[in-house]
Structure formats: C-alpha cells, structure tokens
C-alpha cells in the first residue's frame, strides 16, 4: 500500500484506491470515504477504522456479519477487506444518500404513500437479517440508504457495527435474557426495553422501526430534542416520555395502524418471533384505505422508476392477495447446504479478498493516512466462506394499478 502522486489519494492495493478528500460520512465506529477500482474506475465505498489498543475491532465484526449476509436483498455487498496493525479497511458497494438526509432535503415532510412504501421495504430488510439470526441494534433513518442507478428504488439497511447474533448459528439456541446491559443504539429511536437495560432481541429492532415511521409521518418525535447535562439523565428523560406518551401526541393525525404497529412489537416477549406479515398488513391496509399504490415512486424521485427486479415489486393485488417473501434458509439448514452454497458462489464469481501480513506499518502525516511498502495477499473469506447466505430469491408480482396515487400529484421535493 502506498500514497499515490496526489496527496488526496491512497492506493490500498494494486486494484483499489481511496480518496481522502471525498469523505462520505461516519459509521458506528469508522469513517467512510469514496474510492474506486483502478482497472474499471468503478466507484466504491471504503470504511476505515483506527485500531484502539486492547479493544475489539468493531469493523472486523461488521465484516463478518456482512460476509454472512452476502447475497441478501438490500444489504450492501462487501468486496474486500484489509487488516493491519493501525488501520482496518472494508471496501464495499457504494450507495446513495441516507433517508435522514433526504428527509431534511424534503423539509422533513414525506407523503403518506412514501412513508408506507419505505416501511414495507424496511420490514423486509429487518426480517431478512432476523431470518439469518442477526439483530441490527441501531435501526434509525441514517442507517437506511437508497441504491444507485437500476437500484434507485431499493432501500438498503447499512452499518452493522453494533449488530450481533441472537441465536447460536450451530445449535439455534437463543441468547439468554439479561437486564443489566449497557445502553446500545441511538436514544431517539431505541426501544423502551433497551433504555431499561435489557438484552436486545428482534422486538427491539421493530420498535425502533415504528419510531422511524412515525418520525417520517409526523416530522418529529415528542422526545426528540430533549437535553440534559448528563447522558444518563438525558436517556432517563427520553425513556419517561416514551413510556407515558399519549397516542394523539405521538401520532399527530397519522392512521391508527401506526399505533397498532407499535403496540404489537412492544407486547412481544424477549424470544418471540415477530409477525412480520401482520406488520406489513397494517401498512398495506393504510395504502388501500388511502388509495395509494406501492410503486416505489418516492417523493424525491423525478420520475416513476422502471422496476425490473421481481423481488422488488412486492405489492398487493387488487383482491388484496399478499405475496410471500422468500428468505435465506435458517442457520440450521446452512450447514447442510454448505457445499451447494460454495458451488453457487463459484458460478457467480463472488470473491472477497483478505489482505494481511503487512511488511511495514501504516502511519499518519497530519490528518492524512500514509501507507508504504507492499503487503502479502491471501484470498479467502471469514470462516473460510462457510457462513455465506445464498443469493436473494424473487417473489411473484401482483397486478399493476393504472391509477396514480393521489398524494403523488403534488411532489414537494425532487433530488434525483
């Protein structure tokens, strides 16, 4: 790895370079920059983590989970990772803006059909990772991103720095309940149980999603902006507000189905499997009542997208027949299908490269990363490629509606 002739570029390997002057943002525990594949000039995203002494690498954990979820619809694809003594790098699929940025660009006002369509895709993303025994633990608007080009209407779930397995991948045993946990996540969107110090499970991801959807629908949350001198005091005030909020104050005119959504996930027990179809049904009911179409024509799009991915056109038909969502196999089945998965990966030419064995260390000059000398390369995946989810399946499409949604006639923001 070495610096290129330009001060704002770093050549990570002979195939990839990073642009220091094109910072995209921050993840849970790392900075994200724009990069590119040198031979094709294809744009990539590169996350850089500074290694802290005597602390576990968060990026390595995220790499393991993203490798495990590889091929899952709406999860960013990882291409390569580099480990060194001072820095770790992950090169992955470059996506568009996050939904929080778009929401602010649209003056914090989404149409109801956009909120509902987002919600349906977000439920699908969360169900997909839950089916692989992964919980996200930081569901919030910033961690949902839009795709690019042909995937412009696809919503991606990102930033798995705080994610973890909630079941043992071999035995399927659920993690034990614990009510003495430190707070993990984002206070504004965290579940009540998370505030109370409980171990998180599937219910907590979905309670966070309920707050996200209400936030999109109303433009705010009653506890957003609460401040206190001490962090614990701030968390306590937010918890008190969440537990004592009245429906009218929270919903601010949103359909009652949003409260039914929140009540349903709050009533779940620690190990309960959520009823994802019921939650999707609540949102579809509102779509039908409001004569809206689930067409991925979001408020920020200049024109209606052409959907070519059958999996993406998961809409209800005129007679309200729901389509089913095919998910990756349960982890118990993954061990039995290990050979099949390896064959599938070979057919698709999927390859994640691991670079290690640095001959010299990486050091910094001012605020820039200076990388020198060569590194040795070892091809392979985390856990020898055994924990890889097969490529996504597709679902059947429903009948198309000729009539456009009423609330699509007056779009208030167009950015794409």
N, C-alpha and C positions, 0 to 999 in steps of 0.2 A: 504494500500500500504506500502511496506517495502523493505529495501535493502535485497538482498539475501546474502548468505555467501560470495560470491565472490564480490569483490569491483567493478567489471565492469558490474555487473548485477543488475537490479532493477525489483522487482516483482510489477507490476502495479495493478493486481488483481489476484485472485486465478487461472485465466485462461491464463494470458499473462505476459511475462517478456521482458524487454528491455536491449540491450547490449550497454553500453556506449562506449565500445572500437570498435564498428562497426558502425561508422558514415557513412551514405550513401551520404549525401550532405545537401544542404540548399534549402528550398523552398522560396517563395516570402517573408514570414515573419515567418520562423521557421526552426529548424534543424531536419533532418531526420535520424533515426537510424534503424538498423536491430533489429527485435525482433522475438519472436516465441510464438505459442500457446503451453502451457506447457503440456497438455494432449496428443497432437498429434505430437509435435515437428515441426509443420508446420511453415515455415518462414513467417514473416510478415514485413511490413514497419511501423514505428511509427514516426509520426511528433510531435515534442514538441515545444510549444510556451510559451515564458515567458510573463506573463501578464504585460503590462505597465499601470501605474496609469492614470486614466482619458482618456484612449484611447480604442477605439473599438477593440474587438478581431477579428483579421483577420482570424484566424483558425476557429472560430465559423461560420463565413460567408462561408468559404470553405466547412465546414462540411454540412451546409445547402444545398449548391449547389450540392455537391456530392451525398447527400441523394436524392435530387430531380432528379438527372440524373441516379440514380441507375438502373442497367439493360441495360444501353445504351452501345452499342458495342464500345470497345476501350476507355472506361472511367474506371479508377481504382475503384475497389469495396471497400467500407468502411465497416468495421466490428464492430467497437466500438469506442466510444469517452468518454473522461474523462475530466470533468471541475473541477478546484479547485481555490483557491484564488491566487496562484502564477504561476501555470502552467496549460496549457491545452494540452491534448494528443489526437491524432487521430490514430487509428490502421487501416491500410488498406492493400490492395493487394500489395505484393512485386513484382516489375517488374525488367526488366533487365537494361542495360545501356541506357543512353540518346543518341540521334542521334549525338549530338555535340561531345561527347566522341568518338563514333565510327568513326565519320568523321575525327577526328585528328589521330586516330589509323590507318586509311586508308590513311594517308599522305594528307588529305584534297583533296581527289580525288575520286569521285564516278563515276561509269559508267552512261551513259545517261539513260539506262533502269532502273537502281536503282533509280535515281532522279525522273523519271516519275512515277514509281510504288509507291514510297514514297508519291509523290504529290497526286496521286489518293486516297490513304488511308487518307491522311491529309485533303483533301477536304471533304471526307465522315465524318470525325470526327467533323470538324467545322460545316458542315451542320446539323449534329445531335444535337449539342448543340444549334445552332441557331433555330432549329425547336422547342426547348423547351424554347425559349425566353431568352437564355443566351448568352452573348458575353464573350470571354476569356480575351481580352485586353492585353495579353502578349505572343502572338504567336512567338516562337523562337525555334531553334533546341534543346536547353536544355529541353524544355517542352514537347518533344515527346520522348517516351521511347519504347523500344521493349519489347515484352512479354517473358514469360519463358515456357520451355517445349513445350506442344502442342500449345501454343500461340506464338511461337517463331517468326512467320511471321506477327503477328498483331502489328500494331503501335498504341500506346496509347497516348492520349492527357492528360497531367497532370498539376498540380499546378494551382489551381483555386483561389488562394489568391487574385487576382485582378479582378476576374470575377464579373459580375453583370447582373441583368435582364435588358433587353432593352424594355420590354413591361410589363405592369401590368398583373399579372397572372389571374386576375379575369375579367377585362374589355378588355384586349388586347390592351390598349392604349399605343402607342409608347412613350418613354421618349422624352421630349422636346429638341430641338436643343439649344446648349449653346456654345458660342465661347470664354468663359472666364474660361476654365478649366485648372487646373494644369496638368503638364505632367504626364502620367501614362503609364508604359511599359518599354521597352528596346530601347534606342535610335537607335541602329543599324538596328533594324527591325520594328520600329514604322512607321506608315503611315504619309504622309505629313499632313493630317488633324489633327492628334494627335499633331504633332510639332506646328501646328498653334493654338493650344489651344481649338480645337473643341471637343465637346462631342463625344465619340466613339460610333459606331454602327457596323452593320455586315460588311460593306465595309472595315472597318479598320483591322479586323481580316484577311480578304482575301488579302489585300495589304501587310500585314506583311508576309503572306504565300508566296506571289510572291517573296519577297526578300529572303525568306528562300530557295526557289527552285533555284533561280539564284545563291545564295551563294553556294549551293551544286553543281550546274552545272559548276561554274567557279572557285571555291575555295576561293573566296573573294568577297567583295563588295567595290566599289570605295571609300566610306566614312568610311570604317572600319579602325580604327587606328587613325582617326582624334582626335587631343587632343588640349585642351585649358586650360588656368589657371582657368577659372570659368566655372561652369556647364552650365549656360545659354549660354555662348559664344560657348561652345562645341556643344550644341544642335542646335544653330543657324547655325554653320558651316555645320553640317550634313544636316540640312534642305536645305540650299542653294545648296549643292551638289546634293541632291535628286531631287530638282526641275529643275536643269539645266544640268543634266547628259545627254549625247548623247547615243543613242541606242547602237552603236558599242562599246562604252566604257563600258557600263553596261553589255551587253550580252556576249562579248568576244567570238563570234563564236557560241553561242547557237542558236537553231532554232528560227525563228521569232515568233513562237507561244508563247514563254515566254513573249515577249513584248506585244502581243495581250492580254495575261492574265492580265498583269499589267495595261494596258490602260483601259481594261474593268472595273476592280474594282475601278480604280481611277475616272472613269466617273460616278460612282453611286452617286445618291443623298442620303442625310442623312437617310431617311426612306426606301429607295429602298431595295427590296428583291433581293439578287444576283441570277444570273442564274448559279446555280451550275452545271447543265448538260452541259452548254456551256463550262465552265471552264474544266470540266472533258473531254469534247470532244476535246479541244485543246491538252491536254496531250495524249489522245488516238490517235489523228492524228499523233503526232510525233512518238509514238510507232509503228504505222502502217508503216509510211514512213521509219523508221529505221529497219524495220523487227524485232522488239523486241517483246517479249512475256511478258504479265502481269502475271508472275508466282510466284511472291514473292521470287524469288531466288536472294536475295540481295548479294552485293559484299562481305559482311562479313560472309556469311554462308558457312560452309564447304561442305554441300551437299544440293540438292534441297529438300525443306520441303514437307512433305505429308500434304496436306490441307484437313481437314475433315469438316470444318465449311463452309457451303454453302454460308453464308453471306460473308465470306472472299474471295471466288473465284468470285469476281465481275469483270469479264473480258469480253471483247468484243468478239463476234463470228466472224467466217470467213467472213460473209457477213456484218460485222460492225453493227450488231443489238445490241443496247445498252440495258443492263439490268437495271431494275429500283431498286432504293434503298428505302426500306420501312422504314419509320422513326417513332419515337414515336408520338403519337397524339398531336395536337396543344393544348396548355394550356386550351383553352375554352372547349375542349372536356373532359379534365381531370376531371373536376368537375362532369360531367355526369357519368363518368366511375369509380368514386371513389370506389364504392362497389365491382366492378369487380376486380379492382387492389388489394384491400385488400384480396380478395379470392385467387388471383394469388400468392400473397406474402406468404399466408399460405401454399399453395401447395408446394412452393419451399423452405419452412422452412427458409425464409430470416429473419434475426433478427439483428438489430443494438441495442446494449445496451448502455444506458446512465448512467454513474456513477456520482453521486453528493452527497452533504451532508457530506463533509469531517469533521470528528470529530477534527482533528488537521491539521495544515497547512503543506505544503511541504516546506522544506528549503534546502539550499545548503551547502556543505562542500567542499571548494576549487572550483574545476571545476566539481564536481560531484553532482548529484541530490540525496538528502536523503529524502526518503518518509517513514513516520512512521504511525502506528495505522491503524485501519480499516476504511472503508468507507461504507456508505449505498448504496444500488444499486436500481435503478429504471429502469425498462425496458421500452422501447418506442423509437419512432423516433421523429426527429424535426417536428414540426407542426402536431404531432400525426399521422404521416405516410400518410398525405393527399397528399403530393407533391412528389410522387414516380412514376417515369416513368416505364411502363411495361417492361418486358424483351425484349431483342432485337429480331427482326424478321430476317428472312433469305431471300436472293434473289436467283433467279434462276441462274444456272451456264451455261456458254457458252461452245462451243466445245473446246476440248483441241488441242493444236498445237503440232505436232510431232517434229518440228524443233526447236532447241535451239537458243536463241538469239546470234547474232554474238559477242556482247560485253561481253558475259558470258564466252567465251573461255579462256580469259586471266584475271582471277581474281587476284587482286593485294593485297588483304588483307583478311585474314581468322581469325576470332576470336572465332567463335562458331562451 
